[in-house]
Amino acid sequence: TRTAQDSNHSEVLKAGSHHLAKAAAMVRGAGGYLEVNTSATAAGSPSSDASGLSRGGTDFMAAWRQQGPPESWPDVSPGAVPSSQALSANTAVTAAGAPDGGGGHPRCRKLLLFLASAFGKFCYVFFPFLFGALLAIIGWESRDSVCPRNLDGILMWFGVLAIAFGVSVYIDGFRWARDLRIALATILLLLNGVGWAWSYDGRVQLHRDECGHKLVLWSMLVWPTVPIMLAAFGLYKCVTYLQHLRSHDERLQKEVLV
């Protein structure tokens, strides 16, 4: 199930947005806006003290480890819940991202992980559109070249069909949409092979001035790169699928032992 969700562009986009929102919340928390846990108020604690305690969250525990029990904090009587002023004064250094208990910067590491995850998911979702638009623009701008091979036309059509393929992955639940994706993928693979052969054709290399050096160089770069990227992506999906299988098997074994 998780592998299917990882391949679903809509789910990947939602997950990327969720991780980006978490990173933004952590940045706001580092600036002094800490999460509020209302469980303390529900348990019957005084509202003012409970709000001060809940705003500390994990920073309260960090301050405890750094400065000892709350009894040793200023303006806090033994056995009393620290006020929001005392808590904010003692946890300011931790909220700002200082080392937590000698363990480095866990807030920064977690923030970077969320940002990297969101960036990777957004690249996975938007790459077909950006890549296709780039190729279509290059092909359209080079349409006036007099080249023995139609390098500009094949670049433009490959870009347009790549964008169409990116749109088709969001159409789910219809058989015609699945057939459309298969047809588009087949055409894209054929165009890639033809473009690769044309870009290294002898006549193209002899007439670089007529074709345009920029167009020839782009063609020689793009067409070999596409299959390499597809192979790398396929290898990545295989590795992640094997990792999911391994984790699922370990989870089942633990359940059996319990």
trRosetta pair geometry for C-beta under 8 A, 3 or more apart (Angstrom, degrees):
i j d omega theta_ij theta_ji phi_ij phi_ji
1 4 5.8 -56 -154 35 32 111
1 5 6.5 30 150 -17 66 106
2 5 5.5 -53 -148 37 36 112
2 6 6.3 39 152 -22 67 103
2 244 5.8 -167 78 -136 118 130
3 6 5.6 -51 -148 34 33 112
3 7 6.6 24 154 -12 63 107
3 240 7.3 146 -115 121 90 99
3 241 5.5 52 -119 -111 137 82
3 244 5.4 -161 -58 56 101 171
4 7 5.9 -62 -151 41 32 106
4 8 6.4 37 150 -30 66 106
5 8 5.5 -50 -145 27 36 115
5 11 4.6 -108 -166 137 79 162
5 12 7.9 148 153 -55 66 67
6 11 7.5 -81 -70 98 19 122
6 12 6.7 67 -158 -81 41 101
6 240 6.9 -133 136 139 166 143
7 12 8.0 -78 148 -41 3 121
7 237 7.7 54 -86 -133 104 122
8 11 4.0 58 87 17 112 111
8 12 6.5 171 87 -14 56 85
8 172 7.8 4 -135 -73 101 154
9 12 5.5 -54 -143 39 34 112
9 13 6.2 37 156 -22 66 104
9 124 7.7 -159 -121 126 79 93
9 125 5.3 121 -161 -122 95 86
9 169 5.1 82 -8 122 137 119
9 170 6.0 -77 73 -78 127 78
10 13 5.8 -54 -150 34 29 111
10 14 6.5 28 152 -17 63 105
10 170 6.4 106 -56 -130 98 85
10 172 8.0 -93 -1 -4 130 136
11 14 5.6 -53 -148 37 34 111
11 15 6.3 34 153 -19 66 106
12 15 5.7 -54 -146 38 32 111
12 16 6.3 34 154 -20 65 105
12 121 5.0 -168 173 -158 89 99
12 124 5.8 -81 162 94 149 128
12 125 5.7 -179 101 -65 114 104
13 16 5.7 -52 -147 36 31 111
13 17 6.4 30 155 -17 64 105
13 121 7.0 168 -92 152 30 108
13 122 7.7 77 -121 -101 67 59
13 125 4.9 89 -77 -106 92 159
14 17 5.8 -55 -149 38 31 110
14 18 6.3 33 152 -22 65 106
15 18 5.5 -53 -147 35 32 114
15 19 6.4 29 156 -16 66 104
15 117 7.8 -85 142 153 100 110
15 121 5.8 -142 89 -131 96 160
16 19 5.9 -55 -146 38 31 107
16 20 6.3 31 155 -18 65 107
16 117 7.3 -162 -114 132 64 75
16 118 4.7 108 -163 -144 74 63
16 120 7.9 -152 -105 72 109 58
16 121 3.2 -158 -74 95 111 128
16 122 5.0 151 -179 -51 153 74
16 125 6.9 -115 7 -4 151 133
17 20 5.7 -55 -147 38 32 112
17 21 6.3 34 153 -21 65 105
17 118 7.5 107 -68 -136 17 107
18 21 5.7 -54 -149 35 31 112
18 22 6.6 34 151 -20 63 103
19 22 5.5 -49 -149 33 36 115
19 23 6.5 37 152 -19 65 101
19 114 4.7 -173 -178 -162 89 79
19 115 7.8 -169 142 -66 104 20
19 117 4.7 -108 -169 94 165 114
19 118 4.2 -159 92 -63 109 92
19 121 7.1 123 32 17 133 139
20 23 5.6 -50 -149 35 35 112
20 24 6.4 36 151 -18 65 103
20 114 7.3 158 -83 154 27 98
20 115 7.5 72 -109 -111 65 54
20 118 4.1 114 -60 -138 84 155
21 24 5.6 -52 -147 37 34 112
21 25 6.4 36 152 -20 65 104
22 25 5.6 -54 -148 36 32 112
22 26 6.5 32 152 -20 65 103
22 114 5.0 -129 90 -140 109 146
23 26 5.7 -53 -150 34 33 111
23 27 6.5 35 151 -20 65 102
23 111 5.5 100 -138 -154 84 72
23 114 4.0 -178 -65 108 96 125
23 115 5.1 103 -119 -63 157 77
23 118 6.6 -95 -1 -4 135 143
24 27 5.6 -51 -149 34 35 112
24 28 6.5 33 153 -15 66 103
25 28 5.7 -53 -148 39 34 110
25 29 6.2 36 151 -21 65 106
25 35 7.7 43 169 -73 116 102
26 29 5.4 -52 -145 37 34 114
26 30 6.4 38 153 -23 65 101
26 107 6.4 169 -172 -169 115 91
26 110 6.8 -167 -119 102 159 105
26 111 4.9 -154 106 -92 145 98
26 114 7.1 143 9 31 139 152
27 30 5.7 -50 -150 31 32 111
27 31 6.8 27 151 -16 61 105
27 111 7.0 102 -60 -136 76 132
28 31 5.7 -60 -155 37 35 110
28 33 4.5 -36 153 61 94 126
29 32 7.9 -162 -173 51 30 15
29 33 5.7 -90 -92 82 40 67
29 34 5.3 75 -147 -105 89 49
29 35 6.5 -17 -104 -28 126 78
29 95 7.0 -123 155 -155 73 90
30 95 6.4 158 -141 163 39 66
30 96 6.4 76 -175 -140 80 28
30 97 5.3 21 -142 -50 119 103
30 107 6.4 136 -85 153 109 142
32 92 8.0 -2 -105 -130 91 80
32 95 6.2 78 -98 142 45 140
34 55 4.7 102 77 -178 117 71
34 56 6.7 25 135 -97 161 13
34 57 5.7 -156 174 8 115 119
34 59 6.5 -78 -121 10 146 134
34 95 6.3 -81 -68 -120 115 123
35 54 7.8 -90 114 157 66 85
35 55 7.7 169 77 -134 34 44
35 57 5.4 64 61 -68 95 147
36 51 6.9 -15 -140 -144 112 75
36 54 5.1 59 -158 124 58 119
36 55 5.9 -12 -96 -83 74 68
37 40 6.3 79 102 -7 93 96
37 54 4.0 -149 50 -148 75 107
37 57 6.5 127 -17 -94 117 83
38 41 5.2 -48 -166 38 69 113
38 42 6.1 71 137 -24 82 101
38 54 6.8 54 -66 -136 30 167
39 42 5.4 -55 -148 38 38 114
39 43 6.3 41 153 -26 67 104
39 54 7.6 148 42 -105 70 122
40 43 5.7 -54 -153 30 32 113
40 45 4.9 -32 163 32 87 138
40 50 3.9 176 116 -153 112 101
40 53 5.6 162 -130 81 172 122
40 54 5.1 -148 18 -57 128 106
41 45 6.2 -88 -97 58 36 87
41 47 5.8 40 -122 -113 112 68
41 50 4.5 144 -70 119 69 155
41 51 7.3 33 -63 -58 116 71
41 54 7.6 -46 -21 -26 91 144
43 50 7.9 168 50 -118 93 132
45 49 5.9 -108 161 86 109 103
45 50 4.0 131 93 -72 118 110
45 53 7.4 -38 137 30 161 140
45 81 6.7 63 -160 -39 126 169
46 49 4.5 63 72 23 104 105
46 50 6.2 179 80 -14 46 91
46 81 7.6 -179 42 53 102 138
47 50 5.8 -58 -137 40 25 110
47 51 6.1 26 163 -21 63 106
48 51 6.1 -56 -150 33 26 108
48 52 6.7 23 153 -15 61 106
48 83 7.3 -11 138 -139 103 85
48 84 7.0 -102 173 -13 77 112
49 52 5.7 -55 -151 37 35 111
49 53 6.2 31 153 -18 68 106
49 80 7.9 -112 -129 170 143 86
49 81 4.2 90 174 93 128 127
49 82 7.6 140 -151 77 91 31
49 83 6.4 -74 -108 -104 75 53
49 84 7.8 -151 -119 -35 34 77
50 53 5.7 -55 -146 39 33 109
50 54 6.0 26 159 -16 69 108
50 81 7.6 0 -69 149 48 160
51 54 5.9 -55 -138 40 30 105
51 55 6.2 33 160 -23 64 106
51 84 6.3 -18 100 -74 88 127
52 55 6.0 -54 -147 32 27 110
52 56 7.1 31 153 -23 58 102
52 81 7.5 135 74 139 111 102
52 82 6.5 -127 127 106 126 72
52 83 5.3 -148 -102 174 177 36
52 84 3.0 -131 -102 -71 104 68
52 85 7.6 -47 -125 3 135 44
52 86 7.7 56 174 50 141 77
52 87 4.9 144 169 20 98 138
52 88 7.6 -95 -148 -27 92 88
53 56 5.9 -57 -166 25 35 113
53 60 6.4 39 -159 -94 66 155
53 81 5.8 -56 -57 -176 128 116
53 82 6.9 123 -84 59 81 80
53 87 6.8 -163 -90 -86 41 159
54 57 6.8 35 178 -62 47 69
55 84 6.5 46 39 -132 136 101
55 87 7.0 122 75 110 98 136
55 88 7.5 -13 109 -73 129 93
56 59 4.7 -123 -170 75 70 91
56 60 3.3 82 127 -52 134 95
56 63 7.1 -71 -159 14 127 128
56 87 4.9 -95 -66 179 123 127
56 88 8.0 -132 -82 -70 86 52
56 91 5.5 158 -133 -25 95 169
57 60 6.4 153 61 5 23 96
58 61 5.6 -51 -160 37 49 110
58 62 6.3 51 143 -22 73 103
59 62 5.3 -51 -145 38 39 115
59 63 6.2 42 154 -21 69 101
59 91 3.9 87 151 -169 116 132
59 94 4.6 155 -139 98 90 127
59 95 5.3 4 -108 -64 151 82
60 63 5.9 -54 -149 36 28 109
60 64 6.5 34 149 -23 62 104
60 82 7.9 174 -135 49 105 129
60 87 6.4 -25 -100 -149 91 115
60 91 6.5 -46 -75 -78 42 144
61 64 5.4 -48 -149 31 36 117
61 65 6.6 33 153 -17 66 101
62 65 5.8 -54 -152 36 33 107
62 66 6.3 23 154 -14 67 110
62 91 6.8 100 72 -132 103 94
62 94 4.3 129 104 -129 142 154
62 100 5.0 -72 -122 -141 125 93
62 101 6.4 -120 -133 -34 77 93
63 66 5.7 -60 -142 42 32 107
63 67 5.7 -22 176 25 71 112
63 73 7.9 36 151 -90 120 130
63 87 7.3 174 39 -151 166 65
63 90 4.6 86 -155 131 137 105
63 91 4.6 -79 -52 -81 129 83
63 94 6.2 -115 -57 -3 77 141
64 67 7.2 -80 -126 55 16 73
64 68 7.2 -69 -166 115 52 15
64 69 6.5 21 -148 -107 92 38
64 70 7.1 -40 -102 -47 91 73
65 101 4.8 -10 121 -95 153 105
66 93 8.0 -139 140 76 173 126
66 94 7.4 -159 -9 -59 146 116
66 101 7.2 -119 -61 -80 80 60
67 72 6.6 -160 147 94 87 114
67 73 6.5 74 121 -85 132 85
67 90 6.0 -96 27 -161 157 119
68 71 7.9 -71 130 59 106 75
68 72 4.4 13 94 41 129 145
68 73 7.9 -171 78 -48 87 71
69 72 6.0 100 66 6 66 96
70 73 5.2 -42 -158 11 54 120
70 76 5.2 -98 164 143 91 153
70 80 7.6 -125 126 75 127 62
70 81 7.6 -22 153 -144 168 29
70 82 4.9 -132 -148 -47 125 109
71 76 6.7 -137 -118 108 24 104
71 77 7.8 -22 -129 147 71 27
71 78 4.5 28 -125 -110 114 73
71 79 7.3 33 -86 -25 105 46
73 76 4.5 36 77 20 99 133
73 82 6.0 7 75 -109 152 128
73 86 5.5 101 141 175 127 122
73 90 5.6 -52 -133 -63 123 153
74 86 6.4 -164 78 -128 70 105
74 89 7.6 -50 57 96 113 144
75 83 7.0 -54 124 29 113 120
75 85 7.3 -28 96 92 150 110
75 86 5.1 -154 76 -80 106 120
76 80 5.9 -159 -172 74 74 105
76 82 4.8 -33 -107 -105 135 81
76 83 7.3 -156 -92 7 86 80
76 86 5.4 142 -54 164 106 170
77 80 4.4 63 65 -1 86 130
82 86 4.6 -116 -172 88 103 121
82 87 4.8 126 116 -61 120 90
82 90 7.7 -56 -176 27 157 135
83 86 4.9 91 55 13 80 99
83 87 6.7 -148 93 -6 39 92
84 87 5.6 -58 -141 41 31 112
84 88 6.0 28 161 -18 67 108
85 88 6.1 -56 -144 38 26 105
85 89 6.3 24 157 -19 62 109
86 89 5.8 -58 -148 37 30 111
86 90 6.2 13 161 -8 66 112
87 90 6.2 -66 -145 44 27 99
87 91 5.8 -4 167 5 67 119
88 91 6.3 -70 -129 51 25 92
88 92 6.3 53 164 -62 63 89
89 92 6.4 -27 -151 -17 24 114
91 94 5.0 -54 -164 45 72 112
91 95 5.6 73 136 -26 88 101
92 95 5.8 -56 -143 39 31 108
92 96 6.3 29 157 -20 64 109
93 96 5.9 -58 -151 35 29 111
93 98 4.4 -4 158 -1 86 150
94 97 8.0 103 177 -27 33 10
94 98 5.6 -81 -94 50 38 99
94 100 6.2 75 -140 -98 102 86
97 105 6.1 24 176 -148 89 110
97 107 5.3 -122 -120 74 77 131
97 108 5.9 73 -160 -50 117 100
98 105 8.0 -124 157 -107 14 85
99 102 6.3 46 151 -93 123 21
99 103 6.9 159 -174 53 86 47
99 104 6.1 -96 -129 -171 93 6
99 105 6.3 -74 -95 -70 59 62
100 103 5.5 -35 80 51 81 101
100 104 7.7 -20 38 70 78 44
100 105 7.5 106 3 -124 90 30
100 106 5.4 -52 38 18 134 111
100 107 7.3 112 -28 -16 130 92
103 106 5.9 17 109 -43 116 109
104 109 6.9 50 116 -31 124 128
105 108 3.8 8 135 27 123 118
105 109 6.1 140 95 -20 75 85
106 109 5.6 -55 -143 39 34 111
106 110 6.1 32 160 -17 68 107
107 110 6.0 -58 -148 40 27 108
107 111 6.2 30 153 -21 63 109
108 111 5.5 -54 -145 36 31 114
108 112 6.3 30 156 -18 65 105
109 112 5.9 -56 -149 37 30 109
109 113 6.4 32 152 -21 64 105
110 113 5.6 -51 -148 34 34 114
110 114 6.5 33 154 -18 65 103
111 114 5.9 -55 -151 36 31 109
111 115 6.3 27 153 -16 65 108
112 115 5.6 -55 -144 40 33 110
112 116 6.1 32 157 -19 67 107
113 116 5.9 -54 -143 38 28 109
113 117 6.2 28 157 -18 63 108
114 117 5.8 -56 -146 38 28 111
114 118 6.3 26 156 -16 64 108
115 118 5.8 -56 -145 39 30 109
115 119 6.2 30 156 -20 65 108
116 119 5.7 -54 -144 37 30 111
116 120 6.3 29 157 -18 64 107
117 120 5.9 -56 -147 37 29 109
117 121 6.3 24 157 -15 64 109
118 121 5.9 -59 -146 39 30 108
118 122 6.2 28 157 -17 66 108
119 122 5.9 -58 -146 38 28 108
119 123 6.3 30 155 -20 64 107
120 123 5.7 -55 -148 36 30 112
120 124 6.4 33 153 -22 64 105
121 124 5.5 -50 -149 33 33 115
121 125 6.5 26 155 -15 65 107
122 125 5.8 -58 -146 39 33 107
122 126 5.8 -3 168 8 71 115
123 126 6.6 -69 -126 52 23 87
123 127 5.4 44 172 -55 64 106
124 127 6.5 -30 -130 1 15 116
126 129 5.4 -62 -165 45 63 112
126 130 5.6 55 143 -19 90 109
127 130 5.9 -62 -140 43 31 105
127 131 5.6 25 167 -15 70 114
128 131 6.1 -59 -135 44 24 107
128 132 5.8 22 165 -17 63 115
128 162 5.3 -157 -167 165 84 89
128 163 6.7 152 141 -99 90 35
128 165 6.1 -117 -165 86 142 95
128 166 3.3 173 100 -76 131 117
128 169 8.0 124 21 6 160 132
129 132 6.0 -57 -140 41 23 108
129 133 6.1 22 160 -18 61 110
129 163 5.7 68 -121 -122 60 82
129 166 5.0 -150 -55 114 75 167
130 133 5.9 -56 -144 37 27 109
130 134 6.4 29 156 -21 62 106
131 134 5.8 -55 -151 33 29 112
131 135 6.6 23 156 -12 64 106
131 159 7.5 -149 127 -125 60 80
131 162 6.1 -85 96 147 97 151
132 135 6.0 -58 -147 39 32 106
132 136 6.1 31 156 -19 67 110
132 158 7.6 -143 -128 126 76 62
132 159 4.2 129 -171 -166 60 63
132 160 6.8 147 180 -57 111 11
132 161 7.5 -148 -133 66 123 42
132 162 3.3 -166 -88 85 110 108
132 163 3.9 -168 113 -45 151 77
132 165 8.0 170 -71 40 144 94
132 166 6.7 -135 0 -5 141 128
133 136 5.7 -56 -143 39 30 112
133 137 6.2 30 158 -20 65 107
133 159 6.4 143 -64 -178 9 117
133 163 6.6 81 -55 -76 71 123
134 137 6.0 -58 -149 35 27 109
134 138 6.4 24 156 -16 64 107
134 159 6.9 -151 67 -122 47 127
135 138 5.8 -55 -146 38 32 110
135 139 6.2 29 157 -16 66 108
135 155 5.0 -141 -177 179 90 83
135 156 7.1 -174 136 -93 79 26
135 158 5.6 -64 141 88 148 98
135 159 3.3 -173 83 -71 96 110
135 162 6.9 77 42 22 134 140
135 222 6.8 107 -104 -143 112 155
136 139 5.9 -57 -147 40 28 109
136 140 6.2 26 156 -19 64 110
136 155 7.6 -178 -86 134 26 76
136 156 5.1 69 -138 -146 57 62
136 159 3.2 -147 -44 105 76 138
136 160 5.4 101 -100 -53 124 70
136 163 7.3 -18 -29 -16 141 127
137 140 5.8 -56 -143 38 29 109
137 141 6.2 25 159 -16 65 109
137 159 7.5 -142 3 173 56 169
138 141 6.0 -58 -145 39 27 107
138 142 6.3 8 160 -4 63 115
138 152 7.9 -140 128 -133 69 74
138 155 5.7 -71 91 147 101 142
138 156 7.9 -151 75 -73 62 69
138 159 7.8 146 38 -47 87 148
138 215 7.4 151 164 -111 100 72
138 218 5.7 -154 176 173 150 167
139 142 6.1 -71 -145 47 27 99
139 143 7.0 60 152 -66 62 81
139 151 8.0 -148 -118 129 85 60
139 152 4.7 132 -156 -176 68 62
139 153 6.5 124 -171 -87 120 11
139 154 7.4 -151 -118 67 133 38
139 155 3.5 -178 -73 88 109 97
139 156 2.9 -147 107 -50 140 79
139 157 7.5 -129 152 -1 170 54
139 158 7.8 143 -44 37 148 87
139 159 6.4 -163 12 10 126 127
140 143 5.8 -16 -160 -33 37 116
140 152 7.7 149 -54 178 14 105
140 156 5.4 105 -52 -109 69 124
142 145 5.2 -7 174 -11 86 122
142 151 7.3 -46 121 97 139 95
142 152 4.0 -152 98 -105 98 119
142 155 7.5 40 51 52 127 141
142 212 5.7 -143 -141 56 112 159
142 214 7.2 -152 -89 91 125 103
142 215 4.4 121 -149 -86 156 125
143 152 5.2 180 -90 142 44 145
143 153 7.6 81 -120 -68 81 69
143 156 7.5 24 -79 -42 100 148
145 151 7.4 -31 84 56 142 102
145 152 5.8 145 37 -30 114 132
145 210 6.8 112 -176 149 85 60
145 211 5.4 53 171 -156 133 37
145 212 4.8 -88 -104 -11 134 116
145 215 5.9 -78 -35 8 167 163
146 210 5.0 -69 81 -177 84 106
146 211 7.8 -102 79 -77 42 42
147 150 7.0 150 79 -91 106 25
147 151 5.5 -38 104 14 162 104
147 152 7.3 138 22 -7 133 95
147 204 6.5 29 -174 -120 108 85
147 207 6.6 156 -137 108 61 119
147 210 5.9 157 -90 116 53 93
147 211 3.6 66 -106 -106 113 84
147 212 7.4 -70 -65 15 118 83
147 215 7.2 -113 -59 105 150 143
148 201 7.3 -128 93 108 119 135
148 203 4.1 -58 74 132 165 127
148 204 6.0 -130 56 -71 105 61
148 207 5.8 115 -13 42 105 144
148 210 7.9 76 -22 92 74 132
148 211 7.6 -53 20 -69 70 110
149 198 4.0 165 175 -162 152 112
149 199 7.8 -132 92 -64 148 37
149 201 5.8 121 -36 35 143 148
149 203 7.1 131 -25 84 95 109
149 204 5.3 -35 21 -72 120 115
149 211 7.7 13 51 -110 80 127
150 153 4.0 -20 163 35 113 120
150 154 5.9 116 106 -22 87 91
150 198 7.6 -58 52 -157 53 159
151 154 6.3 -61 -146 39 28 104
151 155 6.4 29 157 -19 64 109
151 195 7.4 96 -134 -142 67 85
151 198 6.1 -175 -84 128 79 125
151 199 6.5 95 -118 -88 117 76
151 204 7.0 99 -51 -130 128 132
151 211 6.2 53 22 -161 138 115
151 215 5.3 117 107 157 131 113
151 216 6.9 -36 -158 -88 175 53
151 219 4.9 -66 -156 -69 120 150
152 155 5.9 -58 -150 36 30 111
152 156 6.3 26 156 -18 66 108
152 215 6.1 -45 -71 -141 85 137
153 156 5.8 -57 -146 36 31 109
153 157 6.2 20 161 -10 67 109
154 157 6.0 -55 -139 43 31 105
154 158 6.1 36 158 -23 64 108
154 191 5.9 172 -165 -165 96 98
154 194 6.4 -139 -135 103 146 109
154 195 4.8 -180 133 -86 136 99
154 198 6.8 127 20 41 158 153
155 158 5.9 -57 -146 36 26 111
155 159 6.5 26 156 -18 62 107
155 195 7.1 111 -68 -128 64 135
155 215 7.7 -133 -8 -152 152 90
155 218 7.1 37 -113 119 149 122
155 219 6.7 -101 -66 -89 117 88
155 222 7.2 89 -119 60 101 163
156 159 5.9 -58 -154 35 29 111
156 160 6.5 27 153 -17 65 106
157 160 5.6 -50 -143 36 36 111
157 161 6.1 30 159 -13 67 108
157 191 6.7 -142 100 -129 104 147
158 161 6.0 -60 -145 43 28 105
158 162 6.2 34 153 -25 64 107
158 188 6.6 99 -144 -135 81 77
158 191 4.9 180 -89 132 98 141
158 192 7.1 106 -127 -69 134 67
158 195 6.7 -17 -47 -42 148 151
159 162 5.6 -53 -145 32 30 114
159 163 6.7 30 155 -17 63 101
160 163 5.9 -55 -156 34 32 109
160 164 6.5 31 148 -17 65 106
161 164 5.3 -50 -145 39 39 115
161 165 6.3 44 152 -23 67 100
161 184 5.8 179 -178 -154 98 94
161 187 6.0 -110 -165 102 156 121
161 188 5.7 -168 116 -77 124 91
161 191 7.3 135 48 6 147 157
162 165 5.6 -49 -148 34 32 113
162 166 6.6 36 151 -20 62 103
162 188 6.5 100 -78 -117 74 130
163 166 5.6 -52 -152 34 34 114
163 167 6.6 33 151 -18 65 102
164 167 5.7 -52 -150 35 34 110
164 168 6.3 37 152 -25 66 106
164 184 6.0 -150 103 -124 105 141
165 168 5.6 -53 -146 32 34 114
165 169 7.0 40 156 -29 63 96
165 181 6.6 94 -144 -134 80 70
165 184 4.4 178 -86 134 94 138
165 185 6.6 108 -128 -66 133 66
165 188 6.6 -17 -43 -41 150 144
166 169 6.3 -47 -157 18 32 111
167 170 6.3 -63 -172 31 43 108
167 171 7.4 35 141 -18 71 105
168 171 5.5 -55 -156 30 48 111
168 177 6.0 169 -167 -165 87 84
168 180 5.3 -145 -137 110 139 114
168 181 4.9 178 127 -79 131 83
168 184 6.3 160 16 14 156 153
169 181 6.7 90 -79 -110 64 129
171 174 6.3 -39 155 36 100 117
171 177 4.0 -147 113 -130 111 140
171 180 7.8 11 73 59 137 136
172 177 6.8 -131 -88 100 21 152
173 177 7.6 44 56 33 48 140
174 177 4.2 88 73 -1 100 106
174 178 7.3 -170 95 -6 57 80
175 178 5.7 -53 -156 35 40 110
175 179 6.4 37 149 -16 70 105
176 179 5.5 -53 -146 40 36 112
176 180 6.1 43 151 -25 66 104
177 180 5.5 -49 -146 34 32 116
177 181 6.6 35 153 -20 63 101
178 181 5.8 -51 -152 32 33 111
178 182 6.6 32 151 -17 64 104
179 182 5.7 -53 -150 36 35 112
179 183 6.3 34 153 -19 67 106
180 183 5.7 -55 -147 38 31 110
180 184 6.2 29 157 -17 66 107
181 184 5.8 -55 -143 39 29 109
181 185 6.2 29 158 -19 65 108
182 185 5.9 -56 -146 37 28 110
182 186 6.4 29 155 -20 63 107
183 186 5.8 -56 -149 35 30 111
183 187 6.4 26 155 -16 65 107
184 187 5.8 -55 -146 38 32 109
184 188 6.2 33 155 -21 66 107
185 188 5.7 -54 -146 36 30 113
185 189 6.5 31 155 -19 64 104
186 189 5.9 -55 -151 34 30 110
186 190 6.5 28 153 -16 64 107
187 190 5.7 -56 -149 39 33 111
187 191 6.2 33 154 -18 67 107
188 191 5.7 -53 -144 39 31 111
188 192 6.3 36 154 -24 63 104
189 192 5.6 -52 -150 32 31 114
189 193 6.7 30 153 -16 63 102
190 193 5.8 -55 -153 35 33 109
190 194 6.4 28 153 -14 67 107
191 194 5.7 -56 -144 41 33 109
191 195 5.9 33 158 -19 68 109
192 195 5.8 -55 -142 40 28 110
192 196 6.3 32 156 -22 63 106
192 223 5.8 154 -164 -145 70 81
192 226 5.1 -119 -132 85 132 147
192 227 6.7 138 150 -47 142 91
193 196 5.7 -53 -148 33 29 112
193 197 6.5 25 156 -15 64 106
194 197 5.9 -58 -150 38 32 108
194 198 6.2 28 155 -17 67 110
195 198 5.7 -55 -141 39 31 110
195 199 6.1 31 162 -23 67 107
195 219 6.2 -136 178 -155 96 97
195 222 7.3 -43 139 93 138 107
195 223 4.4 -164 109 -93 102 130
196 199 6.2 -56 -144 32 25 108
196 200 6.9 -3 164 7 60 109
196 223 3.8 -174 -78 148 71 131
196 224 6.3 106 -124 -62 110 63
197 200 6.8 -79 -154 50 26 91
197 201 6.6 53 148 -60 64 93
198 201 5.3 -29 -153 -15 37 122
198 204 6.4 100 165 -45 66 148
198 219 7.1 -73 96 177 94 141
199 204 6.5 -123 -150 114 26 163
199 216 6.7 141 -153 -156 82 62
199 219 3.6 -168 -106 133 121 110
199 220 4.8 -178 158 -72 125 59
199 223 5.6 176 12 20 141 138
200 204 7.4 83 78 61 3 128
200 205 7.4 15 -161 -47 40 115
200 220 6.8 102 -68 -112 78 92
201 204 4.4 87 67 5 92 107
201 205 7.0 -167 91 -7 48 85
202 205 5.8 -58 -149 38 34 109
202 206 6.3 29 155 -17 68 108
203 206 5.7 -57 -146 39 33 110
203 207 6.1 -1 164 9 68 112
204 207 6.4 -76 -139 55 26 87
204 208 7.3 65 157 -79 61 63
204 211 5.9 46 -154 -56 79 161
204 216 6.3 157 163 -119 106 110
205 208 6.5 -2 -160 -52 34 99
205 216 7.7 126 -97 -160 50 139
207 210 4.3 -29 173 38 103 116
207 211 5.7 103 112 -20 86 97
208 211 5.7 -62 -139 47 32 106
208 212 7.6 -95 175 67 59 15
208 213 5.6 46 166 -89 108 70
208 216 5.3 -61 -132 -4 88 163
209 212 7.9 36 -178 -72 23 28
209 213 7.6 2 -95 -45 42 86
211 215 5.6 -129 153 78 86 120
211 216 5.2 80 109 -56 130 105
212 215 4.1 67 82 12 111 110
212 216 6.6 171 86 -11 58 85
213 216 5.8 -59 -146 40 32 109
213 217 6.1 28 159 -17 68 110
214 217 6.0 -59 -145 39 26 107
214 218 6.2 26 158 -18 64 109
215 218 5.8 -55 -146 37 28 111
215 219 6.3 28 156 -18 64 108
216 219 5.8 -57 -149 37 30 110
216 220 6.3 26 156 -16 66 108
217 220 5.8 -56 -144 40 31 109
217 221 6.2 26 156 -16 65 110
218 221 5.8 -63 -148 40 29 107
218 222 5.8 20 162 -19 69 113
219 222 6.1 -54 -130 37 27 104
219 223 6.1 13 179 -11 64 113
220 223 7.3 -51 -127 35 17 99
220 224 7.4 2 174 4 51 111
221 224 7.3 -84 -165 44 22 94
221 225 6.1 12 158 -20 63 125
222 225 5.8 -75 -151 38 27 111
222 226 6.5 32 162 -34 69 101
223 226 6.2 -39 -147 15 31 112
224 227 7.0 -61 -165 38 40 98
224 228 6.7 35 148 -16 69 114
225 228 5.6 -65 -153 41 38 114
225 229 6.0 37 154 -21 74 107
226 229 5.9 -57 -148 36 29 109
226 230 6.4 28 155 -18 64 106
227 230 5.4 -52 -144 38 37 114
227 231 6.2 39 156 -21 68 103
228 231 5.8 -54 -149 36 30 110
228 232 6.4 29 153 -17 64 106
229 232 5.7 -53 -145 38 32 111
229 233 6.2 31 155 -18 65 106
230 233 5.7 -55 -146 38 30 110
230 234 6.3 31 155 -19 65 106
231 234 5.7 -53 -146 37 30 111
231 235 6.4 32 154 -19 64 105
232 235 5.7 -54 -149 36 31 111
232 236 6.4 34 152 -21 64 105
233 236 5.5 -52 -148 35 33 114
233 237 6.4 32 154 -18 65 104
234 237 5.7 -54 -147 36 32 110
234 238 6.4 34 154 -20 65 105
235 238 5.7 -54 -149 35 33 112
235 239 6.4 32 154 -19 66 105
236 239 5.8 -56 -148 36 31 110
236 240 6.3 24 157 -13 66 108
237 240 5.9 -55 -143 41 31 107
237 241 6.1 34 156 -22 64 108
238 241 5.7 -55 -146 36 29 112
238 242 6.4 27 156 -17 64 105
239 242 5.9 -56 -150 37 30 109
239 243 6.4 31 151 -19 64 106
240 243 5.5 -52 -147 36 35 114
240 244 6.4 39 153 -21 66 102
241 244 5.7 -51 -150 34 33 112
241 245 6.5 33 151 -18 64 104
242 245 5.6 -52 -148 36 35 113
242 246 6.3 35 153 -20 66 105
243 246 5.7 -53 -146 36 32 111
243 247 6.3 28 157 -15 66 106
244 247 6.0 -56 -144 40 29 106
244 248 6.1 29 156 -19 64 109
245 248 5.7 -57 -146 38 29 111
245 249 6.3 29 155 -20 65 107
246 249 5.7 -55 -148 36 30 110
246 250 6.4 29 154 -17 65 105
247 250 5.7 -52 -146 37 33 111
247 251 6.3 35 154 -21 64 106
248 251 5.7 -54 -148 36 31 113
248 252 6.4 32 153 -19 64 105
249 252 5.7 -54 -148 36 32 111
249 253 6.4 33 153 -19 65 105
250 253 5.7 -54 -149 36 32 112
250 254 6.5 33 153 -19 65 103
251 254 5.8 -52 -150 34 32 110
251 255 6.5 32 152 -18 64 106
252 255 5.7 -55 -149 36 33 112
252 256 6.4 35 153 -20 66 104
253 256 5.6 -53 -148 34 33 112
253 257 6.4 32 155 -18 66 105
254 257 5.8 -55 -147 37 32 110
254 258 6.3 30 155 -18 66 106
255 258 5.8 -55 -145 37 31 109
